[in-house]
Amino acid sequence: MSNHAVLATVDEVPVLRAVVEHLIPLADEARRFVFVLCADDVGERVAAALAGLPVVDRDDDEKTTARCDPRTLADLRALCWALATIFEAPEDGPFVTELGYLNLAPRVVAGPDRAAVRAALVKAKLTVADAAELTAGRPAIDDEAAIARAMAPFEEHFAPEVAEAARAWLEGEDGAIPAVIREAESEYYGNPAGVVSDALTGAAERWNARTSRKLLDLWIACREVGAHLSLGLGEDELPPELGVDRARIVATALEAGGLDPALAVLAAKHCQGASTWYLAQTLLARPAIFTDALGLGREVARALAAAAVPVMGPQYSPSALERLRAFVASRSPALGTEALLKIAELLPDAVDEGHFEVAAEGAEPLELCKLARALEEADASRFAGMLRRANERWMSAAEPAAMVEQLREVQQRDEALVDAEVAWSRLLERLANNPGDPFGDGPEGGAIMKCYFVVEALRAPTGALKERLGALCREHGSALGSLRRPLEKKAGIKPPPAPYVDADLKSLPEALAKAWKTARKKSWAAGVRLPAGAKEAALVAAEKVLGSKLPAELRASFTVHDGAGEDECFRGGRLYAIAEAVKQRAWLLEVDGAPFDADWLPITDDGAGNHACVVFRGKDAGVVMDFDHETGCGRRLAKSFAAFLQGANWE
């Protein structure tokens, strides 16, 4: 049944009780105050009914009539915000609402007289329920039902002998998990730890204590150490928690089964339900857990600390922020970049450069730069130059190839996080030391290609850096390979005239001549020097192998430029020379995979096994078609090779 309002005190809502006991302590009198929850569209009616009572409105001082000290008032309001999350529920209940998405509007009556609150609401013809009623009447699942649920994924995904052993173990006395179960594997789950999320019922408060205990023991025994701690209990059928502290129940059960407390909390946080928002935050009352978690690894401790930063209501509480401030003052190594990013927003004055230095140890460049920028934005005077120092820190520490890869990653996520002067300084050092192989993975190494994109995205250097770049280009131009043109462009060096004479295009059809004229301009700007045309003998030899004359337009094109060399600049791939095209066709006709049309000649390669092909005989001769190595012959790309060439971007 849906109600206009639900009444609760702190001790009637397990999630709220845990928050108050550990994070936002209230005086005994305030713990007995009555919280009134209703949907936002019923809020005005409820407010009118409560007129005359001492009310604390969640976010409106003018509607607050209760006399409380400012700290208690702020804490109560924070708890109202938390209750709006804790009592999230479907629109069909337990609240009367016409909203498509339930928005709760809690308020507090600053007194313990529940009967007076109920009478005022009933007098206004509003239906009322008590929070305790909403979670009552959920009996535990019996042994038979629990075991049947647990066996379903075993029987579907594991060998019969494993399922048989699992049933015997679940039905038998307590004892060690048989090796046949612990060592079992399946294609879907991997190991039996993955079964637990499907085997356990989602409503933790209804667990069959014996069977659930055994399954949690199985998860603890079989989970991959260091792997994602996702327990994920019953996502598809979870009822609303309505104040039940499901996450804490799960964490307590895991800890009782021998899992480290920090890991138990992190695993329980991956369960579904609003209670997961509050579990880690209450750990601020026991800060030793973060120190202990460091023994499991810095990443574990940092994940725990990040989860503990107050959100979803407690971030508005002076008491909660006071506990957080004390934790920040400890300068714990558990305070990594993720936690400090949140803290910089809540308590910017509590963070200093010492915290940044601790968080920087082992931090990913992207996260380090995000933190540096957040600190600069929080307090420009105290943290001036922090982003530049963050850039210098990780670029100087990384190996050359890794530096370029990380630089590209940061650039792609947020260009504003890259300090261009620092990046240019580091790149110029590497390029000056070894222009042909600046990153130590060979002239054709992947770092060169990443550096190409990095240079393209960086704003041009100025002053002394620009002079250094210009000198580098003039002294080592040819050695820079594919980096030459983008570097010269950033240095403001104009490219020399293209080494082509357009007179050789006069013999081509008009559309093809126009396409090659454009291609010469674009490819030269991209740093690609096109090869000379194919000899007549090479074209005749190719036609002999094909058993057919090449389409006139394609043949004429090969006489001007025999492909485009090794650069992957043509439509993101390579444009084949005639001999390469014939060789690739022969391979595609023989290799196992998607069938290839013998009347097609591949002319480009995208590096992933896909090709653009020219039909060289038949009614569609001259048309350019797509070939996918997985699906085979596909759509038409262009009506002619000239049109295909004209559409190339050469980037």
N, C-alpha and C positions, 0 to 999 in steps of 0.2 A: 504493500500500500504506500502511496506517495503522500507526503505531508508538506504543509506549508513551512514548518519549522522543526528543527531538531535541537533538543537541549542537551548540554553536556557540561561536565566539570572536568578539570584536568585529570583526575584519577579515574574517570570513566573511559578515557580514550588512551589505549596503551601507547600509541606513538607519541601523543602529546605528553603523557606522563613521563616517558623516557627523555623527551626534550627538556622538560622542566627539571627533572632530577639531575640531569647532567650538563645542560647547556644554559638554560634560562631559569635560574632559581627564582621562585616566587615565595613571598611570605605565606604562612599557613592560611591567613585570612583570604588572600588573593587566590589560593588554590581552590577555594570553595566558591569562587565567583561562577556565575552561570553563563556559559557561552551559548549564543543563539545563532544557529546556522539556517540560512534560507537562500533560495535562488535569487539572483540579482533583480529579476523582474517582479519579485514579491517583496523586495526590500522596503519600499515606501510604506506598504501596508503594515509590515512588521514594525518598522520604526514608529509609525503612528500609534500602534497598539502599545508600544513600550514607553510612550511619552509619560513623563512623570517619574519614571524609574531612573536610577543612576546608571547611565549607559556610556560605554566607551565605544565610539564608532571607529571602524578600522582605519579610515583615512580622512575624516572630516572633523576638524576641531570644533566647528560651530554646532555639530550634532552631538558632541561629547558633553555629557552633563555630570559624569562621575567625578568625584574629587579624589584624585590619586596623585602621589608625587610623580614628577616628570619621568623618572626612570621606570617606575612600575607601569605608568601609562604607555611608554614606548615599548616595554616588554610585552604588555598585553596586546598591543596592536600587532607586534611581530607574530605573536601566537595566533592571532586572527588570520593573518596572511598564511601562516602554516596550515591552519585548519582548512582553508580554502583548497589546499592541495591534498591534504590527508583525506578529505571526504569527497574527492572526485568520484563521480558515479555516472552511469548512463542517464540519458535524458528521461528514461521511463521510470526512474525512481532512484532513491527514496524521496526525492524532492518534487513538489509541484512546480512545474515551469513550462513556459511556452517557448523557451529559447532553444535554438537548434543545437547549441553547445552550452552545457551547464556552466554558468558562472556563479560561484557562491559569494555571498556577502555576509560574512560572520560579524558579530558584534558581541560585546560583553556587558552583562548587567553586573555592576560592581556590588554584589551582595549574595549571600547564600540562600535567599528565600526563593527556592525553585517554584514553590506553590504559587507565589505571587506572580512570577513570570508566566507560568502556565495559564493562570486565571486571566491575565491581561490579554494573552493571545487568543484564548478561547472566547473571551468576551467579544473580540473583534472578528469572530467566526473563522478563525484560522485553526487548522488541524495541527496537532503537536505530537511528536514522538520523542522518546529518550534514546540517546546514543546506545545505551546498553542493549536496547531491544533490537537494534539493527544487526548485531553480530551474534545474537543468541540463537540457539536451536540448530547449530551445525554439528551433528554427531560425527564422531570419528568413523573413518572407513574401516570395515571389518577385515579380518585376515584374508578371507576368500577374495573379496573385491580388490584389495590392495595387490595381492599376488597375481590375480588375473591381469590387472593393468600393467604390472611390472613385466609380465611374461610376453606381452604382445610384441614389443620391439625385439626381444631376444628371439622369439620364434620366427619373426619375419626376416631378420637380417643376419642371424648367426647360424652356424652349423647345428644340426639336430643334437649332436652330443653336447654342445655348449648350452643349448636351451634346456636339455634334460638335466645337466648339472646345475644350472641356475635355479630350476624349479626345486630340485632336491635341497639346495642350499637355503632358499627362501623359506621352504616349509620345515626345514630341520631345526635342530637346536643351534644356539649361537656358537660360533667358532670361526676359525680362519677361513678366508675366501679360497676355494679350491683353485689350483694353478690353471686348470682348464678354462676357468672363467677369466681370471686375471690376465692370461696370455692370449685370449681370443681376439680375433681381428675380423672386421667386416669392411666391405667396400664403402658402405654408407657412413658408418660410425667411426671407423678406424679401430679404436679400442672400446671396451665396455663403459668407460667413463661417459661417453657420449649418450649412452642409453638412458642415463639417470634422468635427464630433463624430460624424456617421454615417459619414463616409468613412474616417476613420482607425481602424485596429484598436485595441481597448482596451489590449492588452498592449504598452506602450511599448517594452519590451525586445525585442520581436519585430518592430518596425517594419521595413518595407522602407525603407532609408535614403533612396533617391532619391525615391520617390513621397511618402513622409511629409514629407520636407523641402519638397517643392513645395506640399503641402497646408497645412503650417504657414505658408509664405510667403503663401498665399492668405488664410489667416485674419488674418494681420498686416495685409495690404494692405486687406482689406475690412471689418474689424471697425469698428463705430461708435465713434468716439473719445468717451470719457466714458461709454460704455454698460457694462453688466454684463460683466465679463471672464470669463464662463463658457465654457470650452473643452469641458468635459464629455465626455471621451473614452470612448466605448463602454460606457456604464453597464450595458447589459443583458448583456454577455458578458465582463466582466472576471474573469479567474481571480484567486485570492488572490495577493497580492504575495509573501508569505512572505519578506520581507526585501529584495526588490528595490526600489530607490529610484525608483519610477516618477515621482513628482512632480518629483524633481531632474532626471531625464532630460528631462522635458517642458520644465522651466524653462530648462535649459541649451540645448536646441534652439531655443526661442523667442528667447532672448537672442542666440544665434548668428545668428538670422535678422534681427536688428536691433531687436527689441523692447527697450524700456528694462528694465533688470534688475528694478526694482520691479514693473512691470506683468507681466513674465514670471513672477515668483513668485506674484502674485495670480491670474493666469490658471491656473497649474499647480495652485494650491490648490483649484481647482474640479474637478479630475479626481477620479476615484474611487480609493479605496484608503487604507490606513492611513498610507502615507508622506506624505500631505498634512498630517498632524498635526505633522510635524517639520521641514518645509522652511523655513518662515518663522522658527521658533525659532532655527535655526542662524545667522540673520542677526545675532543679538546679538553675534557675533564680528566683524562688519564694520559698526559703527554708522553709518559714513558713508553707507550706502545709504538710511537714513531721511532724512538731510539732503538727499541728492540727490533723493529722491522728492518733497520739498516743492516742487521746481521743476516737477513735473507737476501739483501741486495739493495743497492741504491735506488733502482727503478721501482722496487716494491714499496719502499718507504715513501718515495716521491708520489707514487700513484695514490697511496693512502692519504698523504698530506693534502694533495690536490682535492681529493674527495671530501676532506674534512672542512674545507673553507665554507662558511655558512652561506646557504642559498635558500630559495623558496620560502622566505619569511624570516628566518633567524638573522639574515643579514641586516634587518632593520632593528635588531635588539641591541641595546647598549650592553647588556650582560653577555650576550654571545660574542660581540665584538671585543669585549674586554678579555675574554678567554682567548680569542684569536690573537689579540695584541700580545698577550703573555707568551703564546707559542712563538710568534714572530720574534719576540725579544730574545728567545733562547738561541736564535741563529742555528737552528737544527739543520744538518745537511739534508734532511728530508724535504726541506723547502726548496723544491726545484722550480723550473720556469713556469710550469702549469699553475702551481699553487700561487706563486708570486704575481702572475698575471692577474689573478682574481683579487689578491690582497692589495695590489696597487690601485685597484678600482675602489675597494672598500676602505682601506687605511693607508693611503699613500705616504703619510708622514711616518708610518712605522717601518718603512723599507728604506735601506740605505745601500751604498755601494758595496758594503761588506756582504749583504745578502746576495747581490748580483754576482759577486765573485764566487760565492759558494754554489749558487745555482748554475753557474757557467761550467762547472766541472762535469764533463760527460754530457753536456746538453747538445742537442741537435742545432746546427746553425740557424735554421729557420725559427725555432722556438726562442733561441737566444736573442735574435734580432727583434722578434716580436716583443719580448720582455723589455729590451732596451728602449724601443720606441714608446711602449706604454709608460715607462718611467719618465721619459722626457716629456710626454704629454701630461703626466700627472703633476710634475714639478720641474718646469723648464730650467729654473735657476740651479737647483741642486743636482740635476742629472744632465746638464748641458754636455753634449758630445758623447753621450753614452752609446748611441747607435754606431757612431764611428768606431769607438773602442771595441764594441762587440764585433764589428766587421774585421778589425785588425786582429782580434783575438783568434777567431776561428780560421781566418785565411792564413795566418802565420803558423798555426799549429798543424794544419792539414797537409798531407802529401800532395804534390803538385796535381796529379790527375784527379784526386779526390776533391781538391779545392775547386777545380773547374766544375766538376759534377755538382758539388754543393752550391756553388755560385749560381749555376743554371737553375737548380731547384728553387732557391730563394727567389731568383728573378721571376720564375714562372708563377710562384705563389703571390708575390707582392713586390714589384720593382722598387717601391719606395723604401724597402728594407735594405737595399744594397747601397752602400756608400761608394759612389762612382770613383772618387779619387783613390780610395783604398784599393778598390778592384783594379784600376788601371796601374797603380804602382806595383801591385803584386804580379799582374800579367806582364808588365814590361820587364820586370826582373827576370821572369822565366824566359821570355822571348829573347832577351839580350844574351842570356847565358847559352841558349841552344835554339836558334831560330827554326831549325828543321825538325826538332823533336823536343819542344819546350816542356812537355809533361811526362816524358819518360815512358811512353807506351808506343813509340814508333811514329814515323811520319804519317802513317795511315790510321793511327790509333783513334779510338772513340773520343778521347779528350779533345782532339783537334776539332772535331765536328761540334762538340759542345761549346768549345771556345768560340767557334764561328758565330753561333747563336748568341753567346754572351756578349761578344763585341758588337753585334748588330743591335742588341737591346740597350747597351750602355750609352748614356749621353756622351757626346764628344768631350774629350779632356780639354782643359784650358791651361794657360800659362806654361810653367816648366814641364808639366806632364805632356802637353801637346808638342812641345819642342822635342822632348825625348822620343815620343812616338814618331814624329817626322824623321828624326835622325835614324831611328831603327829601320823605317821603311826604305830610306834612301841607301842605307848601308847593306841591308840584308834582304832587299826586295824579293829576289827570286827564291831565296831559301825559305821564305815564309809560306810558300805553297798557296793553299786555298785561303789562308788568312790574309794574304797580301792585299787583295782589293778592299775588303771591309776595313782593314787597318788604315790603308791609305785614305779611304773615304773619311774616317774619323779624324785623321790628321789634316784633312783639307787638301790633300794632294790630288790633283786632277789626273785621271788616267790618260795614258798616251793614246793617240788615235788608234782605232781598231786596225789590225793588220790585214784588211781585206780590200779588194778592189771590186766595186760593185759591177764592173763591166762583165764579170763572169755570170751575172744573173740575167743578162739580157736574153740569153737563149732559152730561158725557162718560161713555162706558162705564166701569165701575168699574176695569178693568185699565188703560185708557188714562189715566184720572185719576190713578191711583196712579203710573204711569210718569212722567207730567209733573210730579207733585209731587216725585218723587225727582230728576228731571232739573233742575228749578229750583234745588233745593238744591245739587246737585253743580256745576252750571254757574256759579252765583253764587260758590261757593267757588273756582272756577277763574278768576274774573274775567270771566266772559262774561255780558253782559246780553242776554237773549233778546228778539227783536223782537216787536212786537204781532202779532195774528193777521191773516190775509189777509181782504180784503173779499169779500163775496159775489159781487160782479161779477167779481173776479179768478178765483174758483173756477169760476163759470159759463163764463167765457172759456176756461179750461183744459179743461173738460169738452167744450166745443164742438170744440176742436182735437183732443182725444183721440177724439172720437166715442163717448164712453162716460161714464157716471157714475163718479166716484171711489168706491172702497170706503168705506163709511160711516165706519169707524174712521179712515182716513187723512184723509178730508174734515174730520171733526170736529177732528182734530189741527191741521190748517192754520188752523182758525178761532181756535185758542188762541195758537199761535206759528207764524208763517210762516217756517219754517226756524230756523236758529240764527246768522244773520249771517255775518261773514267769518272768524270764528275757526275754526281747524282743531283743535277740541277734542273734537268728537263722534266717538268711535271712531278718533281719529287723523286725521280728515278734517272736511269741512264737511257740514252738513245743509242741503239746498237749500230755498229758498223755492219756492212753487208755479210761479211764472213761470220761474224758473231750471230747474226740473225739466223742464217742457215743452220749453223751448228746448234743453236738453241731449239729450232724447230725439230731437228732430228731427235734431240733429247726428249722433248715433250711428247713426241709420237711413241717413244719407247717406254717411258717411265710409267710405273703404276700410279694411277691417280685419275683425276677427271679427264675424260677423253678430249683429245685435241684434234681440231679439223685440219686435215692434210692440205687444204687449200688456203690455209692461213700462214702468214709469215710474222713471227713476233718481232716487234721493232723497239719495244721498251721493256725495261725490267725495273720493278719497284723495290727489289731487294727482299720481297716476301713471297716470291713465287707467282706473282700475278703479272700479266703482260697486256700491252696494247698490241693488236695485230692488224696487219693490212691483208685483206682478201686479195690474192694475186691472180685468181682465175675464176670464171663463172660469171653469172649475171650481176653479182655484187662486187666485181673486181674494182679495187681502189678504195672501198669503204674501210674505215678503221673500226675494229670491234674489240670488245673487252673479253679477256680470258682470266678466269679465277681458278687458282689451283685446287680449290675445294669443290666449286660448283660447276666448273667447266665454261663453255661458251656462253657469253652473256650479251649485254646490251650494245647497241651501236654507239660509239664515242664520237664519230665525225663522219661527214659524208665523203671526205677526201683527206689525203695526207696533208695537203696544204692547209686545210681548215684545222686539222689536229695540231700542226706546227704553229699556226697563228695563235692558238689558245694556250701555248706553253708560257709559264711565268718565269722560268729560269731562276728560281730562288732557292 
